[in-house]
């Protein structure tokens, strides 16, 4: 049985209008590829926008929620996973994802990037400058930086080629 590709989309609960629009477009493009979108599941920021983009275009969405209730879940998440784990749920986010896309965010997003790289997951930074801290992973073929949702899709296709 072939496993469906799961693309983790990580990013801040609060984001600029441009980043929200890019996350929506990214979710739409993931759905159009027939891939599953996984994110932090909340009804805010990058999570809400990417899930909405995927749902609006017929995609499947999974949300790994920090809470033990779905009270803060995005209505665009079809499969809410309640963890009651708070930020520890970030580990589930990255281990379940085949490839992680990091959109602009804060410490939570940075922790997801670090956990993904430490676990040899490929990470694509979309319009998100993390400075030099993760540069060693670029040479290992684990970290990529792009500017647009279309470039994310092109990069994923080249990785799964």
MDTraj code that builds the backbone (N, CA, C; nanometers):
import mdtraj as md
import numpy as np

residues = "UNK UNK UNK UNK UNK UNK UNK UNK UNK UNK UNK UNK UNK UNK UNK UNK UNK UNK UNK UNK UNK UNK UNK UNK UNK UNK UNK UNK UNK UNK UNK UNK UNK UNK UNK UNK UNK UNK UNK UNK UNK UNK UNK UNK UNK UNK UNK UNK UNK UNK UNK UNK UNK UNK UNK UNK UNK UNK UNK UNK UNK UNK UNK UNK UNK UNK UNK UNK UNK UNK UNK UNK UNK UNK UNK UNK UNK UNK UNK UNK UNK UNK UNK UNK UNK UNK UNK UNK UNK UNK UNK UNK UNK UNK UNK UNK UNK UNK UNK UNK UNK UNK UNK UNK UNK UNK UNK UNK UNK UNK UNK UNK UNK UNK UNK UNK UNK UNK UNK UNK UNK UNK UNK UNK UNK UNK UNK UNK UNK UNK UNK UNK UNK UNK UNK UNK UNK UNK UNK UNK UNK UNK UNK UNK UNK UNK UNK UNK UNK UNK UNK UNK UNK UNK UNK UNK UNK UNK UNK UNK UNK".split()
xyz = np.array([
    [0.0846, -0.1190, 0.0000],
    [0.0000, 0.0000, 0.0000],
    [0.0884, 0.1244, 0.0000],
    [0.0607, 0.2149, -0.0909],
    [0.1384, 0.3374, -0.1003],
    [0.0845, 0.4407, -0.0016],
    [0.1745, 0.5031, 0.0717],
    [0.1365, 0.6047, 0.1688],
    [0.1204, 0.7389, 0.0991],
    [0.0143, 0.8108, 0.1347],
    [-0.0051, 0.9442, 0.0786],
    [0.0997, 1.0383, 0.1371],
    [0.1533, 1.1247, 0.0540],
    [0.2531, 1.2205, 0.0990],
    [0.1884, 1.3201, 0.1952],
    [0.2496, 1.3374, 0.3115],
    [0.2008, 1.4311, 0.4127],
    [0.2975, 1.5479, 0.4174],
    [0.2462, 1.6662, 0.3866],
    [0.3262, 1.7882, 0.3902],
    [0.2886, 1.8666, 0.5154],
    [0.3848, 1.8838, 0.6030],
    [0.3639, 1.9630, 0.7239],
    [0.3860, 2.1095, 0.6940],
    [0.2878, 2.1910, 0.7255],
    [0.3002, 2.3355, 0.7053],
    [0.3020, 2.4003, 0.8428],
    [0.4166, 2.4525, 0.8812],
    [0.4336, 2.5131, 1.0117],
    [0.4446, 2.6643, 0.9960],
    [0.3992, 2.7367, 1.0963],
    [0.4077, 2.8820, 1.0904],
    [0.3338, 2.9451, 1.2053],
    [0.3471, 3.0729, 1.2169],
    [0.2954, 3.1470, 1.3311],
    [0.1442, 3.1548, 1.3405],
    [0.0976, 3.1647, 1.4634],
    [-0.0443, 3.1865, 1.4903],
    [-0.0873, 3.3272, 1.4537],
    [0.0075, 3.4184, 1.4482],
    [-0.0201, 3.5520, 1.3951],
    [0.0793, 3.5744, 1.2818],
    [0.0305, 3.6347, 1.1744],
    [0.1133, 3.6515, 1.0550],
    [0.0653, 3.7720, 0.9759],
    [0.1524, 3.8210, 0.8903],
    [0.1172, 3.9348, 0.8050],
    [0.0150, 3.8920, 0.7005],
    [-0.0506, 3.9893, 0.6411],
    [-0.1474, 3.9617, 0.5347],
    [-0.0813, 3.8879, 0.4191],
    [0.0383, 3.9287, 0.3819],
    [0.1093, 3.8638, 0.2713],
    [0.1411, 3.7181, 0.3055],
    [0.1826, 3.6920, 0.4293],
    [0.2144, 3.5545, 0.4696],
    [0.0882, 3.4684, 0.4787],
    [-0.0234, 3.5281, 0.5191],
    [-0.1521, 3.4561, 0.5228],
    [-0.1930, 3.4178, 0.3802],
    [-0.1792, 3.5115, 0.2876],
    [-0.2148, 3.4838, 0.1481],
    [-0.1253, 3.3752, 0.0891],
    [0.0037, 3.3800, 0.1201],
    [0.0970, 3.2779, 0.0697],
    [0.0646, 3.1417, 0.1303],
    [0.0282, 3.1370, 0.2590],
    [-0.0071, 3.0101, 0.3242],
    [-0.1345, 2.9516, 0.2631],
    [-0.2315, 3.0373, 0.2340],
    [-0.3547, 2.9911, 0.1682],
    [-0.3210, 2.9294, 0.0323],
    [-0.2410, 2.9995, -0.0462],
    [-0.2018, 2.9505, -0.1792],
    [-0.1228, 2.8201, -0.1670],
    [-0.0353, 2.8109, -0.0672],
    [0.0409, 2.6882, -0.0454],
    [-0.0533, 2.5719, -0.0155],
    [-0.1508, 2.5936, 0.0729],
    [-0.2486, 2.4886, 0.1025],
    [-0.3238, 2.4451, -0.0216],
    [-0.3628, 2.5417, -0.1046],
    [-0.4345, 2.5109, -0.2289],
    [-0.3482, 2.4262, -0.3215],
    [-0.2209, 2.4621, -0.3350],
    [-0.1316, 2.3888, -0.4243],
    [-0.1020, 2.2482, -0.3721],
    [-0.0914, 2.2337, -0.2406],
    [-0.0715, 2.1011, -0.1808],
    [-0.1914, 2.0126, -0.2140],
    [-0.3118, 2.0669, -0.1988],
    [-0.4335, 1.9906, -0.2303],
    [-0.4375, 1.9521, -0.3780],
    [-0.4008, 2.0443, -0.4642],
    [-0.4033, 2.0171, -0.6084],
    [-0.3045, 1.9085, -0.6480],
    [-0.2003, 1.8901, -0.5690],
    [-0.1030, 1.7838, -0.5951],
    [-0.1536, 1.6479, -0.5443],
    [-0.2614, 1.6506, -0.4662],
    [-0.3127, 1.5267, -0.4083],
    [-0.2426, 1.4858, -0.2798],
    [-0.1698, 1.5788, -0.2205],
    [-0.0990, 1.5520, -0.0962],
    [-0.1870, 1.5902, 0.0228],
    [-0.1569, 1.5356, 0.1375],
    [-0.2286, 1.5684, 0.2607],
    [-0.1539, 1.6815, 0.3316],
    [-0.2307, 1.7760, 0.3877],
    [-0.1712, 1.8865, 0.4620],
    [-0.1853, 1.8598, 0.6115],
    [-0.0766, 1.8724, 0.6836],
    [-0.0757, 1.8603, 0.8289],
    [-0.0236, 1.9907, 0.8857],
    [-0.0892, 2.0404, 0.9895],
    [-0.0362, 2.1583, 1.0580],
    [-0.0742, 2.1535, 1.2058],
    [-0.0534, 2.2641, 1.2753],
    [-0.0820, 2.2718, 1.4181],
    [-0.2292, 2.2804, 1.4519],
    [-0.3141, 2.2903, 1.3508],
    [-0.4574, 2.2732, 1.3673],
    [-0.5380, 2.3874, 1.4250],
    [-0.4741, 2.4936, 1.4684],
    [-0.5487, 2.6005, 1.5347],
    [-0.6164, 2.6941, 1.4346],
    [-0.7097, 2.7720, 1.4869],
    [-0.7889, 2.8650, 1.4057],
    [-0.7232, 3.0027, 1.4000],
    [-0.5936, 3.0040, 1.3669],
    [-0.5201, 3.1302, 1.3647],
    [-0.4040, 3.1235, 1.2654],
    [-0.3717, 3.2376, 1.2094],
    [-0.2501, 3.2564, 1.1324],
    [-0.2272, 3.1596, 1.0179],
    [-0.1034, 3.1128, 1.0079],
    [-0.0609, 3.0234, 0.9002],
    [-0.1423, 2.8942, 0.9032],
    [-0.1716, 2.8452, 1.0245],
    [-0.2460, 2.7196, 1.0373],
    [-0.3837, 2.7307, 0.9727],
    [-0.4584, 2.8330, 1.0076],
    [-0.5931, 2.8532, 0.9536],
    [-0.5880, 2.8751, 0.8013],
    [-0.4946, 2.9597, 0.7584],
    [-0.4874, 2.9944, 0.6161],
    [-0.4498, 2.8745, 0.5300],
    [-0.3508, 2.7969, 0.5723],
    [-0.3084, 2.6828, 0.4901],
    [-0.4169, 2.5756, 0.4866],
    [-0.4825, 2.5527, 0.6001],
    [-0.5917, 2.4545, 0.6034],
    [-0.7077, 2.4991, 0.5154],
    [-0.7403, 2.6269, 0.5192],
    [-0.8495, 2.6788, 0.4356],
    [-0.8151, 2.6619, 0.2872],
    [-0.6917, 2.6943, 0.2508],
    [-0.6500, 2.6784, 0.1111],
    [-0.6629, 2.5343, 0.0649],
    [-0.6209, 2.4419, 0.1493],
    [-0.6307, 2.2999, 0.1129],
    [-0.7762, 2.2557, 0.1036],
    [-0.8580, 2.2917, 0.2004],
    [-0.9997, 2.2500, 0.2016],
    [-1.0758, 2.3103, 0.0844],
    [-1.0502, 2.4367, 0.0555],
    [-1.1187, 2.5029, -0.0561],
    [-1.0881, 2.4362, -0.1893],
    [-0.9804, 2.3586, -0.1939],
    [-0.9395, 2.2944, -0.3190],
    [-0.9435, 2.1415, -0.3076],
    [-1.0286, 2.0929, -0.2174],
    [-1.0556, 1.9497, -0.2087],
    [-0.9524, 1.8659, -0.1368],
    [-0.8620, 1.9292, -0.0632],
    [-0.7570, 1.8556, 0.0056],
    [-0.8000, 1.7972, 0.1391],
    [-0.7164, 1.7091, 0.1909],
    [-0.7362, 1.6498, 0.3233],
    [-0.6465, 1.7236, 0.4210],
    [-0.7038, 1.7612, 0.5375],
    [-0.6291, 1.8375, 0.6368],
    [-0.6297, 1.7667, 0.7715],
    [-0.5126, 1.7653, 0.8339],
    [-0.4938, 1.7069, 0.9666],
    [-0.4342, 1.8148, 1.0556],
    [-0.4893, 1.8289, 1.1756],
    [-0.4374, 1.9260, 1.2710],
    [-0.3928, 1.8579, 1.3991],
    [-0.2673, 1.8800, 1.4369],
    [-0.2130, 1.8255, 1.5612],
    [-0.2246, 1.9367, 1.6653],
    [-0.3293, 1.9282, 1.7464],
    [-0.3624, 2.0368, 1.8392],
    [-0.2916, 2.0221, 1.9730],
    [-0.2531, 2.1342, 2.0328],
    [-0.1852, 2.1282, 2.1623],
    [-0.2804, 2.0984, 2.2781],
    [-0.4092, 2.1147, 2.2547],
    [-0.5086, 2.1074, 2.3617],
    [-0.5719, 1.9689, 2.3733],
    [-0.6507, 1.9515, 2.4787],
    [-0.7252, 1.8261, 2.4947],
    [-0.8712, 1.8421, 2.4529],
    [-0.9033, 1.9564, 2.3903],
    [-1.0346, 1.9791, 2.3302],
    [-1.0132, 2.0427, 2.1929],
    [-1.1173, 2.0403, 2.1118],
    [-1.1072, 2.0994, 1.9780],
    [-1.1582, 2.2437, 1.9765],
    [-1.1695, 2.3040, 2.0925],
    [-1.2252, 2.4395, 2.1033],
    [-1.1525, 2.5412, 2.0154],
    [-1.0210, 2.5306, 2.0032],
    [-0.9437, 2.6272, 1.9233],
    [-0.9046, 2.5711, 1.7859],
    [-0.9667, 2.4622, 1.7454],
    [-0.9335, 2.4015, 1.6153],
    [-0.9918, 2.4846, 1.5012],
    [-0.9188, 2.4865, 1.3922],
    [-0.9685, 2.5505, 1.2706],
    [-1.0846, 2.4694, 1.2151],
    [-1.1844, 2.5376, 1.1658],
    [-1.2984, 2.4675, 1.1052],
    [-1.2595, 2.4019, 0.9732],
    [-1.1400, 2.4310, 0.9244],
    [-1.0925, 2.3733, 0.7987],
    [-1.0090, 2.2468, 0.8209],
    [-0.9950, 2.2077, 0.9458],
    [-0.9238, 2.0837, 0.9786],
    [-1.0250, 1.9702, 0.9804],
    [-1.0037, 1.8710, 0.8960],
    [-1.0943, 1.7561, 0.8902],
    [-1.0637, 1.6531, 0.9974],
    [-0.9362, 1.6342, 1.0259],
    [-0.8945, 1.5330, 1.1220],
    [-0.8181, 1.6036, 1.2342],
    [-0.8888, 1.6423, 1.3408],
    [-0.8202, 1.7049, 1.4543],
    [-0.7639, 1.5961, 1.5465],
    [-0.6360, 1.6066, 1.5771],
    [-0.5708, 1.5152, 1.6699],
    [-0.5475, 1.5933, 1.7994],
    [-0.6208, 1.5577, 1.9026],
    [-0.6095, 1.6261, 2.0320],
    [-0.4981, 1.5595, 2.1118],
    [-0.3983, 1.6373, 2.1505],
    [-0.2838, 1.5784, 2.2195],
    [-0.2785, 1.6114, 2.3685],
    [-0.3296, 1.7282, 2.4088],
    [-0.3149, 1.7708, 2.5471],
    [-0.1684, 1.7884, 2.5856],
    [-0.0815, 1.8049, 2.4860],
    [0.0635, 1.8083, 2.5086],
    [0.1250, 1.9475, 2.4995],
    [0.0454, 2.0493, 2.4741],
    [0.1031, 2.1819, 2.4575],
    [0.2053, 2.1825, 2.3448],
    [0.3178, 2.2505, 2.3692],
    [0.4207, 2.2629, 2.2656],
    [0.4886, 2.1309, 2.2311],
    [0.4776, 2.0319, 2.3170],
    [0.5386, 1.9014, 2.2877],
    [0.4771, 1.8399, 2.1630],
    [0.3599, 1.8848, 2.1246],
    [0.2957, 1.8351, 2.0033],
    [0.3761, 1.8681, 1.8783],
    [0.4690, 1.9624, 1.8891],
    [0.5528, 1.9971, 1.7741],
    [0.6318, 1.8759, 1.7248],
    [0.6691, 1.7884, 1.8162],
    [0.7431, 1.6682, 1.7794],
    [0.6572, 1.5779, 1.6920],
    [0.5294, 1.5652, 1.7259],
    [0.4368, 1.4859, 1.6453],
    [0.4198, 1.5502, 1.5079],
    [0.4083, 1.6824, 1.5048],
    [0.3951, 1.7546, 1.3777],
    [0.5047, 1.7146, 1.2801],
    [0.6293, 1.7210, 1.3258],
    [0.7399, 1.6995, 1.2328],
    [0.7654, 1.5519, 1.2040],
    [0.7465, 1.4649, 1.3013],
    [0.7706, 1.3234, 1.2749],
    [0.6651, 1.2637, 1.1825],
    [0.5436, 1.3150, 1.1866],
    [0.4366, 1.2644, 1.1005],
    [0.4478, 1.3179, 0.9588],
    [0.5086, 1.4324, 0.9422],
    [0.5245, 1.4941, 0.8101],
    [0.6377, 1.4269, 0.7331],
    [0.6151, 1.4044, 0.6039],
    [0.7224, 1.3537, 0.5192],
    [0.8203, 1.4657, 0.4849],
    [0.7662, 1.5841, 0.4601],
    [0.8454, 1.7043, 0.4330],
    [0.7802, 1.8179, 0.5109],
    [0.8629, 1.9042, 0.5696],
    [0.8130, 2.0167, 0.6485],
    [0.8368, 2.1464, 0.5722],
    [0.7321, 2.2279, 0.5638],
    [0.7434, 2.3617, 0.5070],
    [0.7252, 2.4599, 0.6224],
    [0.8234, 2.5457, 0.6426],
    [0.8174, 2.6434, 0.7508],
    [0.7904, 2.7816, 0.6930],
    [0.6756, 2.8352, 0.7323],
    [0.6380, 2.9714, 0.6960],
    [0.6790, 3.0618, 0.8119],
    [0.6780, 3.1935, 0.7919],
    [0.7184, 3.2820, 0.8997],
    [0.6423, 3.2547, 1.0292],
    [0.7164, 3.2541, 1.1383],
    [0.6598, 3.2292, 1.2697],
    [0.7592, 3.2674, 1.3768],
    [0.7315, 3.2216, 1.4960],
    [0.8162, 3.2557, 1.6099],
    [0.8885, 3.1345, 1.6658],
    [0.9007, 3.1328, 1.7981],
    [0.9773, 3.0278, 1.8652],
    [0.9207, 2.8884, 1.8390],
    [0.7876, 2.8758, 1.8321],
    [0.7279, 2.7452, 1.8053],
    [0.7669, 2.6923, 1.6691],
    [0.7663, 2.7795, 1.5703],
    [0.8052, 2.7394, 1.4349],
    [0.9537, 2.7053, 1.4293],
    [1.0345, 2.7843, 1.4970],
    [1.1788, 2.7564, 1.5027],
    [1.2023, 2.6203, 1.5671],
    [1.1251, 2.5885, 1.6732],
    [1.1429, 2.4582, 1.7379],
    [1.1053, 2.3448, 1.6431],
    [1.0026, 2.3652, 1.5610],
    [0.9632, 2.2630, 1.4638],
    [1.0706, 2.2435, 1.3579],
    [1.1311, 2.3514, 1.3129],
    [1.2409, 2.3421, 1.2167],
    [1.3554, 2.2623, 1.2778],
    [1.3939, 2.2970, 1.4003],
    [1.5055, 2.2291, 1.4668],
    [1.4759, 2.0813, 1.4876],
    [1.3558, 2.0483, 1.5349],
    [1.3197, 1.9084, 1.5560],
    [1.3198, 1.8306, 1.4246],
    [1.2692, 1.8928, 1.3194],
    [1.2662, 1.8261, 1.1896],
    [1.4084, 1.7975, 1.1415],
    [1.4939, 1.8964, 1.1462],
    [1.6312, 1.8787, 1.0987],
    [1.7065, 1.7762, 1.1826],
    [1.6873, 1.7798, 1.3139],
    [1.7529, 1.6817, 1.4015],
    [1.7075, 1.5399, 1.3707],
    [1.5889, 1.5257, 1.3133],
    [1.5349, 1.3947, 1.2792],
    [1.5470, 1.3646, 1.1297],
    [1.6380, 1.4357, 1.0638],
    [1.6689, 1.4138, 0.9214],
    [1.5494, 1.4304, 0.8290],
    [1.4592, 1.5212, 0.8645],
    [1.3472, 1.5557, 0.7772],
    [1.3904, 1.6725, 0.6890],
    [1.3450, 1.6711, 0.5652],
    [1.3735, 1.7832, 0.4767],
    [1.2798, 1.8984, 0.5119],
    [1.3378, 2.0176, 0.5189],
    [1.2649, 2.1385, 0.5560],
    [1.2808, 2.2413, 0.4455],
    [1.1674, 2.2994, 0.4072],
    [1.1671, 2.4076, 0.3088],
    [1.1207, 2.5338, 0.3809],
    [1.2054, 2.6331, 0.3830],
    [1.1695, 2.7627, 0.4414],
    [1.1043, 2.8458, 0.3319],
    [0.9791, 2.8888, 0.3552],
    [0.9109, 2.9720, 0.2559],
    [0.9079, 3.1157, 0.3059],
    [0.9896, 3.1988, 0.2435],
    [0.9942, 3.3408, 0.2787],
    [1.0192, 3.3588, 0.4284],
    [1.1094, 3.2768, 0.4821],
    [1.1374, 3.2774, 0.6264],
    [1.2882, 3.2696, 0.6458],
    [1.3478, 3.3806, 0.6863],
    [1.4916, 3.3877, 0.7071],
    [1.5231, 3.3478, 0.8509],
    [1.5908, 3.2363, 0.8672],
    [1.6275, 3.1901, 1.0018],
    [1.7723, 3.2260, 1.0352],
    [1.8326, 3.3098, 0.9542],
    [1.9715, 3.3457, 0.9797],
    [2.0642, 3.2316, 0.9436],
    [2.1755, 3.2223, 1.0142],
    [2.2782, 3.1235, 0.9806],
    [2.2720, 2.9985, 1.0677],
    [2.1849, 2.9959, 1.1664],
    [2.1871, 2.8892, 1.2656],
    [2.1729, 2.7487, 1.2066],
    [2.0979, 2.7333, 1.1003],
    [2.0742, 2.6015, 1.0417],
    [2.1546, 2.5773, 0.9135],
    [2.2497, 2.6650, 0.8819],
    [2.3218, 2.6570, 0.7541],
    [2.3890, 2.5222, 0.7291],
    [2.4361, 2.4562, 0.8319],
    [2.5007, 2.3264, 0.8140],
    [2.4090, 2.2237, 0.7514],
    [2.2793, 2.2391, 0.7707],
    [2.1825, 2.1447, 0.7148],
    [2.1600, 2.1666, 0.5655],
    [2.1927, 2.2852, 0.5169],
    [2.1809, 2.3105, 0.3723],
    [2.2771, 2.2192, 0.2962],
    [2.3999, 2.2088, 0.3452],
    [2.4996, 2.1267, 0.2775],
    [2.4669, 1.9780, 0.2879],
    [2.3877, 1.9386, 0.3859],
    [2.3453, 1.7994, 0.4005],
    [2.2232, 1.7659, 0.3146],
    [2.1690, 1.8676, 0.2445],
    [2.0526, 1.8452, 0.1593],
    [1.9223, 1.8336, 0.2361],
    [1.9195, 1.8913, 0.3556],
    [1.7986, 1.8859, 0.4364],
    [1.7238, 2.0185, 0.4427],
    [1.7895, 2.1292, 0.4109],
    [1.7271, 2.2606, 0.4262],
    [1.7322, 2.3378, 0.2950],
    [1.6158, 2.3905, 0.2577],
    [1.6002, 2.4661, 0.1330],
    [1.5279, 2.5960, 0.1648],
    [1.5565, 2.6994, 0.0902],
    [1.4891, 2.8273, 0.1093],
    [1.4287, 2.8719, -0.0233],
    [1.3005, 2.9080, -0.0188],
    [1.2294, 2.9570, -0.1370],
    [1.1457, 3.0777, -0.0968],
    [1.0891, 3.1435, -0.1973],
    [1.0118, 3.2643, -0.1694],
    [0.8627, 3.2521, -0.1943],
    [0.8204, 3.1541, -0.2741],
    [0.6793, 3.1480, -0.3130],
    [0.6218, 3.0079, -0.2942],
    [0.4899, 2.9970, -0.2846],
    [0.4259, 2.8656, -0.2769],
    [0.4583, 2.7773, -0.3977],
    [0.4654, 2.8374, -0.5152],
    [0.4976, 2.7608, -0.6357],
    [0.6373, 2.6995, -0.6259],
    [0.7314, 2.7756, -0.5713],
    [0.8673, 2.7238, -0.5530],
    [0.8697, 2.6105, -0.4502],
    [0.7827, 2.6169, -0.3492],
    [0.7724, 2.5071, -0.2528],
    [0.7334, 2.3789, -0.3258],
    [0.6295, 2.3877, -0.4076],
    [0.5801, 2.2702, -0.4800],
    [0.6881, 2.2158, -0.5736],
    [0.7565, 2.3046, -0.6440],
    [0.8650, 2.2617, -0.7328],
    [0.9749, 2.1903, -0.6536],
    [1.0085, 2.2434, -0.5380],
    [1.1136, 2.1833, -0.4538],
    [1.0691, 2.0464, -0.4037],
    [0.9449, 2.0356, -0.3565],
    [0.8951, 1.9057, -0.3102],
    [0.8990, 1.8044, -0.4248],
    [0.8517, 1.8449, -0.5412],
    [0.8530, 1.7529, -0.6556],
    [0.9935, 1.7084, -0.6920],
    [1.0921, 1.7975, -0.6791],
    [1.2294, 1.7577, -0.7073],
    [1.2820, 1.6633, -0.5999],
    [1.2369, 1.6799, -0.4763],
    [1.2823, 1.5928, -0.3673],
    [1.2229, 1.4535, -0.3746],
    [1.0975, 1.4449, -0.4170],
    [1.0322, 1.3136, -0.4212],
    [1.0513, 1.2461, -0.5560],
    [1.0991, 1.3274, -0.6552],
    [1.1230, 1.2936, -0.7912],
    [1.1162, 1.1566, -0.8339],
])
top = md.Topology()
chain = top.add_chain()
for i, resn in enumerate(residues, 1):
    res = top.add_residue(resn, chain, resSeq=i)
    for name in ("N", "CA", "C"):
        top.add_atom(name, md.element.get_by_symbol(name[0]), res)
traj = md.Trajectory(xyz[None], top)
